[in-house]
């Protein structure tokens, strides 16, 4: 009798008969666990409990107490939505409906929906949940599966691609509803405690804008109604902090379809913030021994072929035909920096060589994925590339990590850390990858940083340490990164002369301290709700004259504060309206200046937290603001 052996989370082996499923393994561990099994995680992939286990696999059993349970629940909720939709609109055609980090979506066609229709569909979904329908896996002959979808070209395509060669084919049924699906799912619709439909958008089949346009309906689900209520409350608060809304209100940025999608335009207020961010990180770079460089926006594609980006990124590149030669807008800055390094000869004593650049790059994201500053076609990376000797790797990575942690502390940002390993599509030998991965992981361990391993999520040229920020919707966005690269120096034949007077290959370290300015700006807008720290605020002080007679004194105050960003509100409004508008504009400090202040040569200060104090000395306020800006404090503290 043949057997398979799987490894359980505690590292112990479990031997089973060949063909045993996740559920079989759970029953082997214990009858209680077997009856509670909802799904399994096999080699990191969430699968149906009926999935046969391969030999030498890592296995986790998923019950309703596991973190993965909510993903299974939301997958079932997507089917509940689809069933409700087809009850109300039998002509609706289904395509794909996966779970997501915060809910699910289903792409549909054949029906004309608008936002007003979602309430009726949601009510029908609640009826299906109340019916507590059993959700059952059914295996059908391939021909029968094709017959079921003879009028649905999208499901037929799935049968010919993802499900190619499968016979029988996996379906899930609940009541009169069925769907082609690998699972996993919960036992019945009644397990869904909280269900809501959220919004609609257009999408493309397979995410390709050359394919059919579909309707995407987003929803979410939770084990309990209370959890749903908490989520909806957070979502409502998050909408108020949405960077697109605040960006428009504060004149920070705009995206105009006439100039092209995903191409942000920064207005003076937004550019002011970006300049402060750039100056801050430039100072950190120079203090750490980096030299600033600059590379053009476009290169011949020979460069991208040499670096390996062409093979790995060509579908996401903007390509140009110039005099019968192919050029590409740069998706990365690293090949340009490697070329700069290669312009001269280096000794082992010269290394490390450290370059930095706020480099504009371009990537052709699908139009349906573009959203504010979170996903754009054009963005700027605060890029850095180091060329180091192998014995310098650890010290340089530790130095980079220290800078990143200082930045995160400066902005009081919450973050998570991921260690990303070799992807399926990569360059370089096994030996090189094993060496690179072990060195990065050693740094994380040495620093005592909590991290999770993201198998197969590294860059094509090397493993990386990624920091992710959480936005106001609870989504995680890429931030700072440190990437070790043994491959690109080979591709560019980069060398330095060692102590032995022989040529040696440097190691290349890619790093970004913010990630991209666009995404970091988005995170900051939502993190601060537009109430930027005084050092970042587009306008730091607004002077509010009580009447036109006080404007000359206000101009004297503004001249004394000319090191700061100061405006005088000289419109013919009441003081009350001037204060309200300044609050709406989220200005850190306001000065209300009337006859009393002018006669005494003092100021009255009000902050955006609505604290106010009169008869203050301008010199004291100026000195305090200087400290607040220099120390990059995150809050207004003068009137504490």
HELIX and SHEET records of a PDB file:
HELIX    1   1 UNK A   22  UNK A   29  1                                   8    
HELIX    2   2 UNK A   31  UNK A   36  1                                   6    
HELIX    3   3 UNK A   69  UNK A   88  1                                  20    
HELIX    4   4 UNK A  117  UNK A  131  1                                  15    
HELIX    5   5 UNK A  142  UNK A  148  1                                   7    
HELIX    6   6 UNK A  153  UNK A  160  1                                   8    
HELIX    7   7 UNK A  189  UNK A  191  5                                   3    
HELIX    8   8 UNK A  205  UNK A  207  5                                   3    
HELIX    9   9 UNK A  225  UNK A  240  1                                  16    
HELIX   10  10 UNK A  243  UNK A  249  1                                   7    
HELIX   11  11 UNK A  268  UNK A  287  1                                  20    
HELIX   12  12 UNK A  301  UNK A  307  1                                   7    
HELIX   13  13 UNK A  309  UNK A  313  1                                   5    
HELIX   14  14 UNK A  314  UNK A  316  5                                   3    
HELIX   15  15 UNK A  334  UNK A  341  1                                   8    
HELIX   16  16 UNK A  367  UNK A  369  5                                   3    
HELIX   17  17 UNK A  390  UNK A  392  5                                   3    
HELIX   18  18 UNK A  393  UNK A  411  1                                  19    
HELIX   19  19 UNK A  430  UNK A  447  1                                  18    
HELIX   20  20 UNK A  488  UNK A  491  1                                   4    
HELIX   21  21 UNK A  517  UNK A  528  1                                  12    
HELIX   22  22 UNK A  548  UNK A  550  5                                   3    
HELIX   23  23 UNK A  551  UNK A  560  1                                  10    
HELIX   24  24 UNK A  575  UNK A  584  1                                  10    
HELIX   25  25 UNK A  595  UNK A  600  1                                   6    
HELIX   26  26 UNK A  618  UNK A  630  1                                  13    
SHEET    1   A 5 UNK A  13  UNK A  17  0                                        
SHEET    2   A 5 UNK A   3  UNK A   7 -1                                        
SHEET    3   A 5 UNK A  57  UNK A  62  1                                        
SHEET    4   A 5 UNK A  39  UNK A  42 -1                                        
SHEET    5   A 5 UNK A  45  UNK A  48 -1                                        
SHEET    1   B 3 UNK A  93  UNK A  94  0                                        
SHEET    2   B 3 UNK A 103  UNK A 109 -1                                        
SHEET    3   B 3 UNK A  99  UNK A 100 -1                                        
SHEET    1   C 4 UNK A  93  UNK A  94  0                                        
SHEET    2   C 4 UNK A 103  UNK A 109 -1                                        
SHEET    3   C 4 UNK A 213  UNK A 222 -1                                        
SHEET    4   C 4 UNK A 194  UNK A 204 -1                                        
SHEET    1   D 3 UNK A 136  UNK A 140  0                                        
SHEET    2   D 3 UNK A 169  UNK A 174 -1                                        
SHEET    3   D 3 UNK A 177  UNK A 180 -1                                        
SHEET    1   E 2 UNK A 253  UNK A 254  0                                        
SHEET    2   E 2 UNK A 265  UNK A 266 -1                                        
SHEET    1   F 8 UNK A 291  UNK A 292  0                                        
SHEET    2   F 8 UNK A 353  UNK A 362  1                                        
SHEET    3   F 8 UNK A 378  UNK A 388 -1                                        
SHEET    4   F 8 UNK A 507  UNK A 516 -1                                        
SHEET    5   F 8 UNK A 476  UNK A 485 -1                                        
SHEET    6   F 8 UNK A 464  UNK A 470 -1                                        
SHEET    7   F 8 UNK A 415  UNK A 420 -1                                        
SHEET    8   F 8 UNK A 452  UNK A 454  1                                        
SHEET    1   G 3 UNK A 298  UNK A 300  0                                        
SHEET    2   G 3 UNK A 325  UNK A 329 -1                                        
SHEET    3   G 3 UNK A 319  UNK A 322 -1                                        
SHEET    1   H 2 UNK A 496  UNK A 497  0                                        
SHEET    2   H 2 UNK A 503  UNK A 504 -1                                        
SHEET    1   I 5 UNK A 566  UNK A 569  0                                        
SHEET    2   I 5 UNK A 541  UNK A 545  1                                        
SHEET    3   I 5 UNK A 589  UNK A 593  1                                        
SHEET    4   I 5 UNK A 603  UNK A 607 -1                                        
SHEET    5   I 5 UNK A 612  UNK A 616 -1                                        
END                                                                             
